[in-house]
């Protein structure tokens, strides 16, 4: 199966990944959240819905926030583009996002029982990183069934695969908002773990977003995120305190 995370409404990046032969041939496409919060939210949802039942959906924190904003349940905007995206969704799309599960458990060849979630199995905003401490993994795995030997998550927009207390933890990285290096990041899972990155024409994608989106800061947003202006070091420094570690001096 192909695993896509953190698409963030970047339609050109999503189109590039769906065009990959291994994605087109995959039995399932599993989405691990933050699907629509970006410049083309509705378009991303509809392209994925058009793939039919082979797409399996998990909601992320940004999807939850879109639903809450669209329904008038919160007025806190953690990311500037989020309210724009929320108000671009139809009522049907809001209801669809609001109906998505926060985790999904599947049996995957070569991996056995796999839990798919957005951030951690217990929380859609919690931070874990490639170098999180063993004690941190003990915390976030609390209550997880012993027969789940692989956990697939997203949220931090950086790909990795590592062992933590004998469990394999996989983050496919971000399709639409990568940190560290440009390209649309995803993973082919089963029987192995193959972290992939799909290159696409970023200048053309940026021009398309500017032409098709009404968000006033589309040019700056696309330049920063599509070109991965935030390095992996920048992201790890920013996320580190939320992982329970002290900032570096």
GUSE-469267 format. One record per atom (N, C-alpha, C, O): x, y, z; residue in one letter. Coordinates in steps of 0.001 Angstrom, whole numbers, padded with zeros to 6 digits, always signed. Example, Ala and Ser with C-alpha at 12.3 -4.5 7.8 and 13.67 -1.06 7.14 Angstrom:
<sites>
+013190-005690+007800a +012300-004500+007800a +013200-003300+007800a +014236-003319+008465a +012850-002250+007080s +013670-001060+007140s +012900+000030+007870s +013409+001138+008039s 
</sites>
This chain:
<sites>
+000838-001190+000000x +000000+000000+000000x +000877+001244+000000x +002018+001221+000461x +000326+002316-000520x +001008+003606-000514x +000478+004418+000667x -000726+004428+000924x +001367+005092+001378x +000977+005920+002515x +001320+007371+002187x +002469+007696+001887x +000310+008235+002249x +000474+009659+001977x +000066+010438+003216x -000976+010166+003812x +000874+011392+003598x +000568+012193+004781x +000791+013667+004488x +001580+014028+003615x +000093+014504+005220x +000341+015948+005219x +000379+016510+003799x +001351+017140+003379x -000709+016260+003078x -000864+016791+001722x -001091+018292+001758x -000593+019023+000902x -001839+018747+002741x -002088+020165+002989x -002602+020907+001758x -002187+022032+001481x -003498+020273+001034x -004179+020956-000050x -003285+021433-001176x -003630+022390-001870x -002133+020784-001376x -001242+021152-002480x -001528+020199-003635x -000942+019120-003723x -002427+020608-004512x -002915+019726-005563x -001823+019270-006532x -001796+018086-006869x -000922+020137-006998x +000111+019651-007930x +000991+018554-007335x +001354+017607-008034x +001333+018669-006062x +002140+017631-005408x +001352+016328-005295x +001895+015249-005536x +000090+016427-004935x -000758+015244-004830x -000910+014565-006187x -000827+013340-006282x -001128+015344-007224x -001265+014776-008566x +000008+014025-008980x -000058+012961-009595x +001158+014597-008633x +002430+013959-008986x +002571+012606-008302x +003030+011647-008922x +002182+012515-007031x +002286+011250-006303x +001288+010227-006849x +001637+009062-007036x +000063+010649-007102x -000945+009708-007612x -000566+009178-008991x -001013+008101-009385x +000248+009920-009722x +000697+009474-011042x +001843+008468-010976x +002179+007856-011989x +002441+008288-009811x +003515+007312-009663x +002973+005906-009958x +001906+005549-009457x +003683+005107-010757x +003185+003754-011076x +002897+002904-009846x +001907+002173-009821x +003751+002987-008819x +003540+002165-007627x +002345+002631-006811x +001735+001837-006096x +002009+003899-006910x +000806+004395-006234x -000433+004002-007025x -001438+003574-006458x -000348+004154-008340x -001475+003770-009189x -001801+002289-009058x -002960+001889-009172x -000765+001469-008816x -000960+000023-008718x -001253-000453-007299x -001581-001623-007100x -001141+000415-006327x -001299+000003-004930x -002725-000470-004655x -003694+000087-005172x -002827-001508-003831x -004152-001989-003449x -004892-000947-002639x -006098-000759-002800x -004163-000273-001769x -004753+000790-000954x -003835+001995-000907x -002615+001870-001010x -004436+003159-000751x -003724+004390-000439x -004220+004821+000940x -005399+005127+001118x -003317+004842+001901x -003689+005237+003266x -003238+006673+003490x -002080+007013+003247x -004147+007505+003952x -003862+008908+004251x -003741+009067+005758x -004660+008712+006496x -002605+009601+006223x -002443+009754+007674x -002586+011216+008107x -001813+011708+008928x -003576+011894+007547x -004005+013163+008093x -003407+014421+007485x -002453+014380+006708x -004014+015551+007877x -003687+016889+007357x -003761+016887+005836x -002786+017149+005132x -004949+016583+005374x -005219+016371+003955x -005495+017680+003231x -005031+017873+002108x -006241+018578+003857x -006832+019683+003105x -006398+021075+003518x -006664+022026+002783x -005753+021241+004639x -005456+022588+005148x -004319+023211+004346x -003147+023067+004695x -004678+023904+003272x -003708+024500+002381x -004414+025239+001264x -005594+025564+001396x -003725+025513+000170x -004276+026412-000850x -005420+025847-001672x -006253+026616-002152x -005496+024517-001856x -006557+023928-002677x -007247+022798-001904x -007145+021631-002283x -007933+023141-000843x -008464+022112+000062x -009544+021237-000561x -009469+020010-000489x -010532+021852-001163x -011618+021086-001743x -011170+020249-002924x -011609+019112-003099x -010289+020823-003733x -009791+020102-004900x -009020+018844-004490x -009147+017799-005128x -008226+018950-003427x -007482+017791-002941x -008428+016703-002439x -008240+015523-002737x -009438+017100-001680x -010413+016134-001170x -011101+015409-002321x -011218+014184-002304x -011555+016158-003317x -012314+015543-004396x -011448+014638-005266x -011920+013603-005737x -010198+015009-005485x -009309+014126-006251x -009117+012806-005519x -009099+011746-006145x -008976+012861-004219x -008802+011632-003444x -010091+010821-003365x -010060+009591-003424x -011204+011499-003233x -012482+010775-003210x -012742+010073-004547x -013390+009028-004593x -012237+010652-005616x -012423+010056-006937x -011666+008738-007094x -011946+007963-008008x -010708+008487-006203x -009960+007224-006260x -010772+006054-005710x -010368+004899-005850x -011900+006341-005092x -012796+005286-004641x -012391+004651-003325x -011693+005254-002510x -012845+003420-003135x -012696+002751-001843x -011269+002322-001540x -010980+001928-000410x -010387+002386-002498x -009010+001989-002188x -008292+003041-001345x -007219+002771-000805x -008874+004237-001227x -008318+005258-000336x -008900+005072+001055x -010118+005033+001227x -008025+004957+002045x -008417+004805+003444x -007964+006054+004188x -006795+006434+004113x -008867+006682+004894x -008656+008027+005417x -008460+008029+006927x -009158+007323+007654x -007510+008822+007386x -007325+009130+008807x -007223+010648+008917x -006529+011278+008118x -007895+011235+009881x -007877+012682+010060x -006659+013119+010857x -006161+012381+011707x -006184+014328+010575x -005125+014951+011353x -005630+016158+012119x -006798+016532+012006x -004758+016760+012888x -005166+017920+013676x -005641+019071+012793x -006588+019772+013149x -004989+019271+011638x -005401+020372+010760x -006769+020109+010138x -007533+021048+009912x -007089+018845+009858x -008423+018517+009364x -009470+018809+010441x -010532+019365+010160x -009156+018429+011654x -010071+018733+012767x -010281+020238+012904x -011407+020695+013100x -009202+021005+012803x -009310+022463+012918x -010155+023058+011800x -010928+023985+012039x -010019+022537+010577x -010853+023027+009471x -012335+022843+009794x -013145+023745+009583x -012672+021671+010304x -014068+021386+010636x -014555+022322+011735x -015657+022863+011645x -013745+022517+012771x -014147+023379+013882x -014331+024825+013426x -015274+025490+013854x -013456+025309+012577x -013570+026690+012085x -014782+026829+011176x -015545+027787+011301x -014965+025885+010268x -016093+025953+009341x -017428+025906+010073x -018409+026497+009620x -017466+025210+011193x -018709+025102+011967x -018832+026177+013033x -019785+026175+013812x -017876+027092+013071x -017927+028180+014047x -017646+027746+015463x -018070+028409+016409x -016934+026638+015630x -016668+026097+016962x -015367+026610+017559x -015103+026387+018741x -014547+027295+016762x -013336+027916+017301x -012924+029084+016415x -013207+029101+015217x -012264+030044+017010x -011771+031203+016263x -010268+031374+016444x -009726+032455+016215x -009601+030302+016857x -008144+030309+016989x -007549+029769+015708x -007881+028665+015275x -006670+030547+015101x -006113+030172+013812x -004614+029932+013961x -003832+030870+013808x -004192+028703+014254x -002777+028431+014495x -001905+028667+013268x -000721+028977+013404x -002475+028524+012072x -001752+028762+010827x -002613+029688+009973x -003822+029486+009862x -001992+030703+009370x -002758+031752+008698x -003631+031229+007567x -004717+031760+007332x -003176+030197+006862x -003948+029701+005723x -005132+028834+006148x -006003+028537+005330x -005172+028428+007414x -006218+027508+007871x -007623+028085+007727x -008486+027397+007183x -007906+029318+008185x -009273+029831+008001x -009651+029989+006540x -010806+029774+006171x -008689+030365+005700x -008961+030431+004254x -009440+029076+003757x -010466+028978+003084x -008686+028026+004095x -009032+026687+003629x -010384+026238+004176x -011177+025628+003459x -010642+026541+005439x -011902+026124+006060x -013101+026714+005325x -014106+026032+005120x -012997+027954+004938x -014132+028627+004311x -014230+028342+002818x -015176+028784+002166x -013254+027600+002263x -013330+027171+000862x -014037+025818+000732x -014368+025403-000378x -014268+025140+001833x -014890+023818+001789x -016403+023921+001677x -017011+024841+002224x -017009+022974+000967x -018467+022877+000947x -018945+022222+002241x -018155+021629+002976x -020221+022333+002506x -020789+021705+003707x -020578+020196+003669x -020308+019580+004699x -020697+019605+002494x -020482+018161+002360x -019037+017787+002679x -018783+016776+003335x -018099+018597+002217x -016687+018318+002494x -016369+018484+003974x -015578+017718+004525x -016965+019460+004612x -016775+019637+006055x -017307+018420+006799x -016636+017885+007682x -018508+017984+006445x -019087+016813+007104x -018235+015568+006856x -018069+014731+007744x -017702+015458+005651x -016856+014309+005334x -015604+014309+006198x -015264+013283+006787x -014913+015440+006285x -013723+015515+007139x -014074+015236+008592x -013322+014575+009309x -015219+015743+009017x -015630+015548+010402x -015966+014110+010737x -016015+013744+011911x -016198+013291+009730x -016562+011887+009968x -015364+010945+009983x -015516+009754+010252x -014169+011471+009695x -013009+010594+009535x -012499+010093+010888x -012569+010811+011886x -011990+008869+010919x -011417+008331+012159x -010069+008972+012456x -009430+009536+011568x -009640+008880+013710x -008332+009407+014105x -007241+008348+014036x -006061+008671+014177x -007610+007102+013825x -006628+006037+013633x -007278+004898+012872x -008500+004818+012744x -006429+004025+012374x -006888+002907+011570x -005903+001757+011766x -004691+001975+011754x -006403+000545+011945x -005547-000627+012112x -005786-001597+010963x -006921-001992+010695x -004696-001978+010282x -004774-002876+009139x -003693-003940+009258x -002675-003729+009917x -003914-005070+008629x -002882-006094+008515x -002165-005896+007189x -002786-005902+006127x -000849-005721+007264x -000035-005418+006090x +000997-006527+005916x +001704-006850+006870x +001106-007119+004729x +002119-008161+004506x +003517-007674+004887x +003935-006580+004506x +004222-008500+005637x +005559-008152+006079x +005597-007361+007363x +006662-007208+007960x +004447-006847+007809x +004392-006002+009007x +003393-006504+010035x +003461-006114+011201x +002476-007353+009629x +001443-007786+010560x +000448-006681+010830x +000003-005992+009911x +000103-006516+012081x -000904-005540+012477x -000263-004151+012576x +000665-003944+013358x -000759-003216+011790x -000182-001875+011697x -001218-000841+012128x -002368-000878+011692x -000794+000084+012992x -001647+001200+013391x -001240+002433+012605x -000073+002825+012603x -002211+003042+011936x -002002+004293+011217x -002662+005419+012011x -003820+005305+012415x -001927+006495+012229x -002461+007640+012954x -001802+008897+012392x -000991+008820+011470x -002154+010049+012952x -001545+011278+012436x -000272+011646+013181x +000802+011698+012582x -000379+011900+014473x +000795+012330+015252x +001325+011190+016108x +002448+010726+015911x +000508+010738+017066x +000831+009553+017857x -000464+008749+018026x -001543+009265+017736x -000377+007505+018487x -001602+006713+018643x -002624+007326+019581x -003806+006991+019507x -002188+008225+020469x -003125+008740+021473x -003513+010203+021280x -004382+010697+021998x -002891+010920+020322x -003101+012359+020231x -002762+012836+018822x -001773+012389+018241x -003579+013748+018259x -003335+014187+016882x -002390+015381+016771x -002156+015874+015667x -001838+015859+017902x -000890+016977+017859x +000437+016680+018548x +001369+017482+018480x +000523+015542+019204x +001710+015207+019973x +002921+015048+019054x +002796+014570+017927x +004093+015452+019547x +005308+015418+018742x +006194+014241+019152x +006533+014079+020324x +006561+013422+018159x +007659+012469+018297x +008539+012627+017065x +008059+012939+015975x +009835+012406+017259x +010814+012669+016211x +011711+011457+016008x +011671+010499+016780x +012511+011515+014968x +013401+010400+014667x +014353+010108+015830x +014765+008965+016028x +014698+011148+016597x +015628+010957+017711x +014960+011113+019075x +015625+011435+020060x +013646+010885+019136x +012968+010941+020434x +013530+009885+021379x +013921+008798+020954x +013564+010218+022662x +014143+009362+023685x +013281+008101+023889x +012073+008140+023656x +013885+006998+024318x +013107+005782+024599x +011961+006026+025579x +010872+005477+025417x +012214+006856+026600x +011153+007131+027573x +009971+007848+026928x +008826+007660+027338x +010253+008667+025923x +009175+009365+025217x +008303+008367+024459x +007078+008486+024459x +008926+007390+023817x +008153+006381+023112x +007336+005527+024073x +006231+005101+023737x +007863+005277+025251x +007089+004559+026252x +005808+005319+026565x +004740+004720+026691x +005915+006643+026691x +004737+007486+026960x +003701+007364+025848x +002530+007092+026113x +004130+007566+024610x +003152+007653+023526x +002597+006284+023130x +001550+006206+022488x +003290+005206+023506x +002782+003866+023228x +001878+003342+024335x +001367+002227+024225x +001666+004107+025391x +000840+003651+026506x -000538+003215+026010x -001224+003961+025312x -000929+002000+026379x -002243+001482+026012x -002305+000817+024662x -003355+000295+024286x -001205+000818+023913x -001199+000203+022590x -001152-001325+022724x -000384-001852+023529x -001955-002023+021951x -001974-003489+022004x -000603-004050+021653x +000081-003537+020767x -000216-005093+022347x +001102-005689+022140x +001288-006239+020732x +002415-006319+020244x +000193-006620+020072x +000338-007233+018745x +000499-006213+017628x +000668-006592+016469x +000449-004922+017958x +000742-003880+016971x +002249-003663+016974x +002808-003115+017924x +002891-004095+015908x +004349-004046+015848x +004863-002932+014942x +006067-002679+014902x +003975-002269+014219x +004363-001139+013375x +003364-000012+013584x +002154-000237+013615x +003884+001204+013728x +003058+002403+013850x +003470+003356+012739x +004648+003683+012597x +002496+003801+011954x +002749+004746+010867x +002081+006064+011222x +000877+006114+011477x +002864+007119+011237x +002355+008425+011647x +002836+009498+010667x +003570+009201+009724x +002421+010735+010892x +002858+011864+010077x +003165+013046+010973x +003920+012930+011939x +002568+014192+010641x +002517+015381+011485x +003775+016249+011460x +003659+017474+011416x +004970+015661+011486x +006183+016480+011569x +006815+016767+010210x +007814+017482+010136x +006252+016224+009142x +006658+016569+007771x +008091+016161+007439x +008694+016721+006524x +008644+015191+008172x +009995+014701+007906x +009979+013175+007889x +009541+012562+008862x +010446+012546+006809x +010387+011086+006719x +011440+010393+007560x +012576+010855+007666x +011045+009275+008157x +012016+008420+008847x +011393+007053+009098x +010176+006880+009043x +012257+006097+009373x +011850+004779+009852x +012832+004379+010939x +014042+004402+010716x +012330+004011+012115x +013196+003645+013232x +012493+002627+014116x +011273+002471+014065x +013288+001936+014927x +012748+001041+015940x +012607+001798+017257x +013454+002619+017610x +011534+001510+017969x +011321+002066+019305x +010672+000971+020151x +009508+000624+019949x +011434+000438+021091x +010967-000652+021944x +010472-001835+021107x +009452-002448+021422x +011204-002141+020044x +010881-003289+019217x +009807-003053+018185x +009559-003917+017344x +009160-001896+018229x +008173-001552+017213x +008837-000713+016122x +009692+000127+016403x +008435-000952+014885x +008871-000101+013797x +007963+001120+013733x +006739+000991+013715x +008559+002294+013699x +007810+003544+013554x +008190+004149+012215x +009371+004328+011919x +007187+004463+011409x +007416+004985+010062x +006681+006315+009910x +005500+006428+010238x +007392+007308+009412x +006783+008584+009027x +007091+008784+007552x +008262+008876+007183x +006075+008855+006694x +006334+008984+005261x +006797+010361+004832x +007175+010548+003676x +006778+011345+005750x +007064+012721+005363x +005819+013385+004795x +004718+012842+004898x +005989+014542+004205x +004859+015342+003744x +004804+015413+002226x +005815+015653+001566x +003613+015202+001681x +003401+015386+000242x +003499+016859-000129x +004179+017211-001092x +002827+017721+000627x +002681+019109+000201x +003535+020135+000899x +003778+021206+000343x +004012+019840+002129x +004769+020835+002905x +006007+020178+003516x +006094+020076+004740x +006953+019737+002714x +008111+019022+003256x +009074+019939+003999x +009250+021104+003643x +009687+019389+005030x +010809+020049+005696x +012076+019271+005350x +012073+018040+005353x +013144+019982+005057x +014416+019312+004816x +014838+019280+003366x +015962+019663+003044x +013955+018827+002477x +014273+018831+001054x +012972+018848+000255x +011964+018297+000698x +012993+019481-000926x +011768+019580-001732x +011343+018236-002295x +012073+017246-002230x +010160+018235-002838x +009577+017040-003422x +008385+016571-002615x +008182+016997-001479x +007601+015695-003209x +006423+015144-002546x +006808+013802-001918x +007079+012837-002632x +006832+013744-000606x +007317+012571+000126x +006159+011638+000472x +005067+012084+000824x +006422+010323+000363x +005409+009319+000674x +006129+007998+000952x +007358+007943+000936x +005371+006951+001204x +005977+005669+001558x +005219+004533+000894x +003992+004562+000798x +005967+003523+000431x +005388+002274-000031x +005608+001250+001074x +006744+000937+001431x +004509+000734+001609x +004573-000149+002779x +004084-001545+002424x +002990-001708+001883x +004904-002561+002730x +004547-003939+002513x +005118-004496+001211x +004826-003983+000131x +005936-005551+001317x +006363-006201+002558x +007482-005449+003274x +007740-005702+004451x +008152-004523+002574x +009205-003720+003191x +008705-002348+003569x +007501-002107+003659x +009651-001449+003791x +009340-000055+004107x +010201+000807+003197x +011410+000920+003397x +009576+001409+002203x +010309+002127+001168x +009889+003595+001186x +008825+003952+000681x +010734+004440+001773x +010464+005869+001794x +010774+006447+000418x +011875+006272-000103x +009802+007133-000164x +009936+007646-001521x +009807+009176-001527x +009221+009766-000619x +010362+009796-002556x +010123+011214-002817x +009901+011387-004307x +010701+010921-005119x +008816+012055-004666x +008470+012294-006063x +008820+013732-006428x +008220+014663-005891x +009774+013931-007326x +010067+015290-007766x +008964+015796-008705x +008362+015013-009439x +008708+017083-008678x +007765+017682-009621x +008216+019113-009895x +009092+019637-009207x +007628+019725-010876x +008045+021055-011330x +007516+022111-010354x +006364+022535-010450x +008353+022521-009433x +007903+023440-008379x +007609+024837-008914x +006591+025407-008522x +008432+025429-009784x +008057+026741-010335x +006702+026724-011047x +005909+027653-010897x +006440+025667-011821x +005147+025579-012496x +004013+025390-011490x +002942+025980-011637x +004251+024563-010465x +003240+024357-009429x +002954+025655-008676x +001803+025969-008370x +004012+026399-008384x +003837+027676-007684x +003005+028639-008525x +002086+029279-008015x +003326+028739-009807x +002566+029618-010697x +001100+029194-010775x +000202+030034-010827x +000875+027902-010782x -000499+027393-010822x -001261+027748-009550x -002414+028175-009613x -000623+027573-008397x -001287+027924-007140x -001628+029406-007106x -002723+029785-006689x -000690+030250-007544x -000930+031694-007555x -002115+032029-008452x -002939+032877-008110x -002199+031353-009610x -003268+031629-010567x -004628+031126-010093x -005653+031743-010382x -004641+030007-009366x -005905+029341-009048x -006417+029606-007640x -007569+029291-007341x -005587+030179-006764x -005983+030338-005356x -006230+031797-005020x -005525+032691-005489x -007247+032020-004198x -007583+033369-003772x -006881+033792-002488x -006997+034940-002060x -006160+032870-001882x -005428+033211-000662x -004420+034322-000974x -003628+034175-001905x -004428+035427-000222x -003617+036593-000605x -002116+036384-000545x -001377+037081-001240x -001646+035452+000260x -000204+035229+000399x +000246+033926-000252x +001202+033295+000200x -000453+033525-001322x -000130+032252-001961x +001313+032194-002441x +001970+031167-002275x +001819+033266-003030x +003175+033255-003586x +004204+032985-002501x +005086+032144-002674x +004098+033692-001385x +005049+033509-000291x +004880+032138+000344x +005863+031474+000675x +003637+031717+000513x +003369+030400+001115x +003972+029298+000261x +004666+028419+000772x +003707+029344-001047x +004198+028302-001947x +005721+028313-002025x +006348+027254-002052x +006316+029493-002063x +007774+029571-002132x +008404+028918-000900x +009379+028175-001013x +007850+029196+000252x +008432+028672+001493x +008251+027168+001611x +009205+026444+001896x +007028+026694+001393x +006752+025289+001677x +007114+024359+000526x +007678+023292+000767x +006814+024721-000700x +007118+023821-001802x +008621+023674-002009x +009094+022623-002442x +009367+024725-001701x +010825+024671-001820x +011519+024196-000552x +012748+024172-000488x +010740+023818+000457x +011293+023315+001720x +012340+024265+002279x +013465+023858+002571x +011966+025534+002427x +012902+026526+002966x +013288+026206+004417x +014372+026577+004868x +012400+025520+005145x +012743+025073+006501x +013539+023787+006394x +013056+022802+005836x +014750+023785+006921x +015584+022589+006870x +015118+021586+007924x +014321+021911+008804x +015632+020363+007813x +015328+019374+008845x +015884+019821+010197x +015272+019562+011233x +017042+020490+010194x +017618+020995+011448x +016706+022059+012051x +016466+022065+013258x +016195+022965+011203x +015267+023995+011689x +014044+023346+012336x +013615+023741+013420x +013497+022355+011659x +012285+021715+012161x +012537+020973+013466x +011726+021047+014390x +013654+020260+013548x +013968+019540+014778x +014181+020498+015940x +013783+020207+017067x +014811+021646+015671x +015007+022651+016715x +013669+023203+017190x +013460+023400+018388x +012764+023451+016246x +011458+024008+016602x +010589+023007+017352x +009892+023371+018299x +010632+021743+016928x +009781+020725+017534x +010353+020160+018832x +009610+019619+019651x +011666+020282+019025x +012319+019656+020164x +011666+019933+021508x +011421+018989+022259x +011370+021193+021850x +010737+021459+023148x +009386+020765+023317x +009019+020398+024433x +008649+020582+022239x +007353+019904+022316x +007507+018397+022456x +006548+017685+022756x +008730+017924+022235x +009059+016517+022449x +009588+016294+023871x +009961+015179+024235x +009615+017363+024665x +010023+017239+026061x +011487+017446+026306x +011959+017195+027415x +012234+017896+025312x +013672+018109+025495x +013966+019592+025635x +013146+020429+025257x +015108+019915+026164x +015507+021312+026332x +016036+021849+024998x +016709+021126+024263x +015733+023121+024684x +016294+023708+023478x +017821+023716+023537x +018413+023869+024606x +018452+023547+022363x +019910+023611+022324x +020381+025040+022577x +019677+025995+022247x +021551+025187+023154x +022077+026505+023480x +022999+026959+022353x +023559+028053+022417x 
</sites>
